[in-house]
Amino acid sequence: MAKPIGHRRQSRPRWIGTDGKRGNEIASEKASRGATKIRVGRIFAINVDPERRAILAGPWRPVRCQGAQETHAVSEVEKQRAEAGPASYRNWRAKNEGAPYFGGSEVPLYSDAQVAGELPEGLGPYALRNGHPAELGDPAIVLVLDSHLNANQLPPMDKTDTASFTGSWLGDEIAALLALSCGARFMAGAQTRHRVDSTRWVMMGDRDRPVFFPSRKDRPRVLPRVVETTTLLPEPLASFPTLSPANAMALTRAARSYRDGLWIAEVEPELSWLLFVSALEVAAVQQQVDGTEPIEILRSSKGKLVARLESVDPAIAQEVAAALARELRATARFLDFMDRFMPPPPPKRPPAALQLDWSPQTLRRMMKTVYELRSNALHEGVPFPPPMCSGPHMLVKGEAPSETTLGLATFMRGGVWTQEDAPFPLHTFEYMTRGALLAWWKALADAPKTARPVQ
């Protein structure tokens, strides 16, 4: 993809740090260039942007240079908020709780879907503006975000902590949630406008424009539905800040896996299968842990072990259960989650011969097959069957695509699969994955709010 027009180096807040005489020399040099309020301490942090930072070592003090935001006293409430939930969630909650404003940004969101409408309000510190792209490589949406997170506040650095790690920065977390909400590909680039203060904006080219993988023109799309027109609606996004921190974290991670599966489906459908199953597993684990006490999860899987541990010390039994709760009953947990949240058949269906049997018993058997194929792919290196990775068949252009694979059996690339062992193509499972995740999201939003720690 061509390099963005107007590409230039981004102006960011700078933090300097060193020890000894050289620190004073750097401070004097910075001051001579017009920087203000320079202080030299022992060792400082490097501030790359509000969500990506590197620490050199040890204690640090903020050094204000041109473009940096003013610091403010960090309250205990803010410290607790910084340790709970993904960045996009914490920023939204901070806005709702009246936290100070630290600046605004505009972030391009890319997609191959046709986007209708926009959401200028109703999403807390975020707004979604229609980008009206002239061509595929242009932003489909511009995410306008206000930051209410203190960029100068860092968590303890004495041990590894992934409690608030999603693999994405704040803007791309919103893009992933939007992808799940709309059922379309959305991925964020870098900030292209950043508000320095109330009167000044810094503009720059998109240096993190995502690589896009369009489908080949000589074969059917693997996921034909995701390029259709999608209308921006406030729900279910508007319910995101009402979730508990643990549920918000699980939802964001699941949405990111789902979005990444969408993004690469046209070129690597085998990996999309793995990502879709992973998205469902994230949700299934959280559903189990959030709804059941760890000791009961362990008891249902290892009843004799629990009895022996409790005979020695009930506290040890509780500790072991807490450590193993997320690892037990993986297959059954996945199947139970899909039993509960499986969406109804698609509203637009193909002719009867190409329809999937949507009965609960058949669906559970097929979900077990999918989970076994996923395990074979991960642990034995056996890819998903090619019939499940191909574009769906359409009898007539414009009609609903086939929900099943074709034929009683298929021979491809040295392997043979019966239809029972390769029951449906990826586009059918994408529909199931998104429908189940949205139903789970709604259940989380409708449930009584009980805070559980992020694990």
C-alpha positions in Angstrom: 0.0 0.0 0.0 1.3 3.4 -0.9 2.9 5.6 1.7 0.4 8.1 3.2 0.6 11.6 1.7 1.8 14.2 4.1 3.8 11.6 6.1 6.0 13.3 8.7 7.5 12.7 12.0 5.1 12.8 14.9 5.7 15.4 17.6 5.4 13.7 20.9 6.1 14.7 24.5 9.7 14.0 25.4 11.2 12.7 28.6 14.9 12.8 29.3 16.8 10.7 31.8 20.3 10.1 32.9 22.6 10.2 35.9 25.3 12.7 36.7 26.9 15.5 34.8 25.6 14.5 31.4 22.1 15.0 32.6 22.7 18.7 33.3 24.2 19.1 29.8 21.2 17.5 28.2 18.9 19.8 30.3 20.8 22.9 29.3 20.7 21.8 25.6 17.0 21.2 25.7 16.4 24.5 27.5 18.4 26.4 24.8 15.9 25.0 22.2 13.0 26.5 23.9 11.8 23.7 26.2 10.4 24.8 29.5 10.4 23.5 33.1 13.3 21.2 32.7 14.4 19.3 35.8 17.0 16.6 35.9 16.7 13.7 38.3 18.4 10.4 38.5 16.6 8.2 36.0 13.4 8.9 34.1 10.9 7.2 31.9 10.6 7.5 28.2 7.1 8.5 27.2 6.3 7.2 23.7 2.6 7.9 23.7 -0.2 7.6 26.4 -0.4 3.8 26.0 3.1 2.8 25.0 6.0 3.6 27.3 9.4 2.2 28.2 11.1 2.5 31.5 14.9 2.8 31.8 15.1 1.9 35.4 14.5 2.9 39.0 12.7 6.0 40.4 11.7 8.7 38.0 10.3 12.2 37.8 8.4 13.9 35.0 10.2 16.4 32.9 8.0 18.8 31.0 9.1 19.7 27.5 7.2 21.3 24.6 4.0 19.5 23.8 3.8 17.6 27.1 0.6 17.7 29.2 0.5 19.2 32.7 0.7 16.6 35.5 -1.7 16.4 38.4 -1.9 14.7 41.7 -2.8 11.0 41.3 -5.6 10.0 43.7 -6.0 6.5 45.2 -9.1 6.1 43.1 -7.1 6.8 39.9 -4.5 4.2 41.0 -7.2 1.6 41.4 -8.8 2.5 38.1 -5.5 2.2 36.3 -5.2 -1.4 37.4 -8.7 -2.5 36.3 -9.8 -3.3 32.8 -8.5 -2.4 29.3 -7.4 1.1 28.5 -10.5 1.9 26.4 -12.7 0.9 29.3 -10.7 2.8 31.9 -10.8 5.9 29.8 -14.6 5.7 29.4 -15.1 5.1 33.1 -12.7 8.0 33.9 -14.8 10.3 31.7 -18.0 9.2 33.4 -16.4 9.8 36.8 -15.3 13.3 36.0 -11.6 12.7 35.6 -9.5 15.6 34.1 -9.2 16.0 30.3 -5.6 15.3 29.0 -6.1 16.0 25.3 -7.8 14.6 22.2 -6.8 12.6 19.2 -8.2 11.4 15.8 -7.5 7.9 14.8 -8.3 6.4 11.3 -10.1 3.0 11.3 -9.7 1.0 8.1 -12.3 -1.4 6.6 -13.4 -3.0 3.4 -17.1 -2.7 4.4 -19.5 0.0 3.3 -20.2 2.1 6.4 -23.5 4.0 6.8 -24.1 6.7 9.3 -21.9 7.9 12.2 -22.0 8.3 16.0 -20.9 11.8 17.0 -22.2 11.3 20.6 -23.5 8.7 23.0 -20.1 6.8 23.4 -18.6 8.7 26.3 -15.1 10.0 25.3 -15.4 8.5 21.8 -17.1 9.6 18.6 -17.2 7.7 15.3 -17.2 9.9 12.2 -17.8 8.5 8.7 -14.6 8.8 6.7 -16.4 8.6 3.3 -13.4 6.8 1.8 -12.6 7.5 -1.9 -10.9 4.1 -2.3 -10.2 0.9 -0.3 -7.0 2.2 1.4 -8.7 5.3 2.9 -10.1 5.3 6.4 -13.7 4.2 6.6 -14.2 5.8 10.0 -12.4 8.5 12.0 -12.3 7.7 15.7 -12.3 11.0 17.7 -11.2 10.3 21.3 -10.7 12.4 24.4 -8.1 11.1 26.8 -9.0 11.1 30.6 -6.1 8.8 31.6 -3.1 10.4 33.2 -0.2 9.5 30.8 2.3 10.2 33.6 0.9 7.5 35.8 2.7 4.1 35.6 1.9 0.8 37.4 4.4 -0.9 39.7 7.3 -2.2 37.7 8.7 -4.8 40.0 7.0 -7.8 38.4 5.3 -8.8 35.1 1.6 -7.8 35.1 -0.7 -8.6 32.1 -4.0 -7.9 33.9 -4.8 -5.0 31.6 -2.9 -6.2 28.5 -5.1 -6.8 25.4 -2.4 -6.7 22.8 -3.9 -3.5 21.4 -3.7 0.2 22.2 -6.7 2.2 23.2 -7.8 3.1 19.7 -7.5 -0.4 18.3 -9.5 -1.8 21.3 -12.4 0.4 20.2 -11.8 -0.8 16.6 -12.0 -4.5 17.7 -15.2 -3.9 19.7 -16.7 -2.1 16.7 -15.7 -5.1 14.5 -17.6 -7.4 16.8 -20.6 -5.0 17.0 -20.9 -4.6 13.2 -19.5 -7.9 12.0 -17.1 -6.1 9.7 -13.3 -5.7 9.5 -12.1 -2.6 11.4 -8.5 -2.0 12.4 -6.9 1.2 13.7 -3.9 3.1 12.4 -1.9 5.6 14.4 -3.1 8.9 15.6 -3.2 11.4 12.8 -4.2 14.5 14.8 -3.3 15.1 18.4 -4.5 18.0 20.5 -1.6 19.6 22.3 -3.7 22.1 24.2 -7.0 23.9 23.9 -5.8 25.8 20.7 -3.2 23.7 19.0 -3.3 20.4 17.1 -0.4 18.4 15.8 -1.0 16.7 12.5 0.9 13.7 11.1 0.7 10.9 8.6 -0.5 7.5 9.6 2.7 5.5 10.3 0.8 2.4 11.6 -1.6 1.9 8.6 -2.5 -1.8 8.8 -1.6 -4.2 6.0 -4.8 -5.3 4.3 -5.3 -8.7 2.7 -8.0 -8.4 0.0 -9.6 -11.5 -1.5 -8.5 -12.8 -4.9 -10.7 -11.8 -7.8 -10.5 -15.3 -9.3 -12.2 -17.1 -6.4 -15.2 -16.6 -4.1 -14.8 -14.6 -0.9 -14.3 -16.7 2.2 -16.4 -14.3 4.2 -18.8 -12.7 1.7 -21.1 -11.1 4.4 -18.5 -8.9 6.1 -18.1 -6.6 3.1 -21.8 -5.7 3.0 -23.1 -2.3 4.2 -23.0 -1.9 7.9 -24.8 0.8 9.9 -23.2 2.3 12.9 -25.5 1.9 16.0 -24.8 2.9 19.6 -25.6 -0.6 21.0 -24.0 -2.7 22.2 -21.0 -0.4 22.4 -22.7 2.0 24.8 -23.0 -0.8 27.4 -19.2 -1.4 27.5 -18.5 0.9 30.5 -21.2 -0.7 32.5 -19.4 -4.1 32.6 -17.2 -5.2 35.5 -13.5 -4.7 34.8 -12.9 -8.5 34.4 -15.8 -8.9 32.0 -14.6 -5.8 30.0 -11.2 -7.3 29.8 -12.5 -10.7 28.6 -14.8 -9.0 26.1 -12.0 -6.9 24.6 -9.7 -9.8 24.2 -12.4 -11.9 22.6 -13.3 -9.1 20.3 -9.7 -8.7 19.2 -9.3 -12.4 18.4 -12.6 -12.3 16.4 -11.5 -9.1 14.6 -8.0 -10.6 13.7 -9.8 -13.7 12.4 -11.9 -11.5 10.1 -8.9 -9.5 9.0 -6.8 -12.5 7.6 -9.7 -14.8 6.5 -9.3 -14.2 2.8 -5.6 -15.3 2.8 -5.2 -17.5 5.9 -8.6 -19.1 6.7 -7.0 -21.9 8.7 -5.6 -19.3 11.1 -9.0 -17.6 11.2 -10.6 -20.9 12.5 -8.1 -20.8 15.4 -8.7 -17.2 16.2 -12.5 -17.6 16.2 -12.3 -20.6 18.5 -9.9 -18.7 20.7 -12.4 -15.8 20.9 -15.1 -18.1 22.0 -12.8 -19.8 24.6 -11.9 -16.4 26.1 -15.6 -15.8 26.6 -16.3 -19.3 27.8 -13.6 -19.2 30.4 -14.8 -15.8 31.8 -18.4 -17.1 31.8 -17.4 -20.1 33.8 -15.2 -18.2 36.2 -17.6 -15.3 36.6 -20.6 -17.5 37.3 -19.2 -20.3 39.4 -17.0 -20.5 42.4 -13.5 -22.0 41.7 -13.9 -24.7 44.2 -17.1 -25.9 42.5 -15.4 -25.9 39.1 -12.6 -28.1 40.5 -15.1 -30.3 42.3 -17.0 -31.0 39.1 -13.8 -32.1 37.4 -11.7 -33.6 40.2 -14.0 -34.5 42.9 -11.8 -36.9 44.7 -8.9 -34.5 44.7 -11.0 -31.8 46.3 -12.1 -34.2 49.0 -8.5 -35.2 49.8 -7.4 -31.5 49.9 -10.3 -30.5 52.1 -9.5 -33.3 54.5 -6.1 -31.8 54.9 -6.9 -28.1 54.9 -9.9 -26.4 53.2 -7.8 -23.3 52.6 -5.4 -25.3 50.5 -8.3 -26.7 48.5 -9.5 -23.1 47.8 -6.0 -22.0 46.8 -5.6 -25.0 44.4 -9.1 -24.4 42.9 -8.3 -20.7 42.3 -5.1 -21.6 40.5 -6.7 -24.3 38.2 -10.2 -22.8 37.6 -9.3 -21.4 34.1 -7.7 -24.7 32.9 -10.3 -27.3 33.7 -13.0 -28.8 31.5 -11.9 -27.0 28.3 -14.0 -29.0 25.8 -17.1 -29.2 28.0 -16.8 -25.5 28.8 -16.6 -24.6 25.1 -19.6 -26.8 24.3 -21.7 -25.5 27.2 -21.0 -21.9 26.2 -22.1 -22.6 22.6 -25.2 -24.4 23.8 -26.2 -21.4 25.8 -25.3 -18.6 23.4 -25.7 -20.2 19.9 -27.5 -17.7 17.7 -30.6 -18.7 15.8 -30.3 -19.5 12.1 -29.4 -16.6 9.8 -32.4 -14.5 8.7 -31.4 -15.0 5.0 -30.9 -18.7 4.2 -30.0 -20.6 1.1 -32.2 -23.3 -0.5 -33.1 -26.2 1.8 -30.4 -28.5 0.4 -27.7 -26.1 1.4 -29.1 -25.3 4.9 -27.4 -26.6 8.1 -29.4 -28.6 10.6 -29.8 -26.1 13.4 -31.1 -28.5 16.0 -29.3 -28.3 19.4 -28.1 -32.0 19.3 -26.6 -31.6 15.8 -25.0 -28.3 16.6 -23.4 -29.7 19.7 -21.9 -32.6 17.8 -20.6 -30.2 15.1 -19.1 -27.9 17.8 -17.3 -30.9 19.3 -15.9 -31.7 15.8 -14.7 -28.1 15.5 -12.9 -28.2 18.8 -11.2 -31.5 18.0 -10.0 -30.0 14.7 -8.7 -27.0 16.5 -6.8 -29.2 19.0 -5.3 -31.2 16.1 -4.2 -28.0 14.4 -2.6 -26.6 17.6 -1.0 -29.8 19.0 -0.3 -32.0 15.9 0.0 -29.4 13.1 -2.9 -30.8 11.1 -4.6 -27.8 9.4 -8.3 -27.4 9.2 -9.9 -29.3 6.3 -9.7 -27.3 3.0 -13.5 -27.7 2.4 -14.0 -25.7 5.7 -11.6 -23.0 4.5 -13.0 -22.3 1.0 -15.5 -19.7 0.0 -19.1 -20.8 0.2 -21.1 -22.0 -2.8 -23.9 -19.8 -4.2 -26.5 -21.3 -6.6 -27.5 -17.9 -7.7 -25.5 -14.7 -7.3 -27.0 -12.5 -4.6 -28.7 -15.3 -2.8 -27.6 -16.5 0.6 -24.4 -18.7 0.4 -24.4 -22.3 1.4 -24.3 -23.0 5.1 -22.7 -26.5 4.6 -19.9 -28.0 2.7 -20.9 -29.8 -0.5 -20.9 -33.5 -1.3 -20.8 -36.6 0.9 -17.0 -36.5 0.9 -14.1 -34.3 -0.4 -10.6 -35.2 -1.6 -8.2 -32.3 -1.6 -4.4 -31.9 -1.1 -3.8 -35.5 -0.2 -6.6 -35.7 2.4 -10.2 -37.1 2.4 -13.0 -35.7 4.6 -16.5 -36.9 4.9 -19.1 -34.1 5.3 -19.6 -35.2 9.0 -16.0 -34.5 9.7 -15.9 -31.2 7.7 -19.5 -30.0 8.3 -19.5 -26.3 7.3 -17.4 -23.5 5.8 -15.7 -20.7 7.8 -18.4 -18.2 6.9 -21.0 -20.3 8.8 -18.8 -20.5 11.9 -18.0 -16.8 11.7 -21.8 -16.2 12.0 -22.0 -18.5 15.0 -19.0 -16.9 16.6 -20.2 -13.4 16.3 -23.7 -14.3 17.3 -22.6 -16.1 20.4 -20.2 -13.3 21.5 -22.9 -10.7 21.0 -25.4 -12.8 23.0 -22.8 -13.1 25.8 -22.1 -9.4 25.7 -25.8 -8.7 26.1 -26.0 -11.1 29.0 -23.0 -9.4 30.7 -24.6 -6.0 30.2 -28.0 -7.2 31.6 -26.5 -9.0 34.6 -26.4 -7.5 38.1 -23.1 -5.6 38.4 -20.7 -7.5 40.8 -17.1 -6.6 40.6 -14.6 -9.4 40.3 -10.9 -8.9 40.1 -9.2 -9.1 36.7 -7.2 -12.3 36.4 
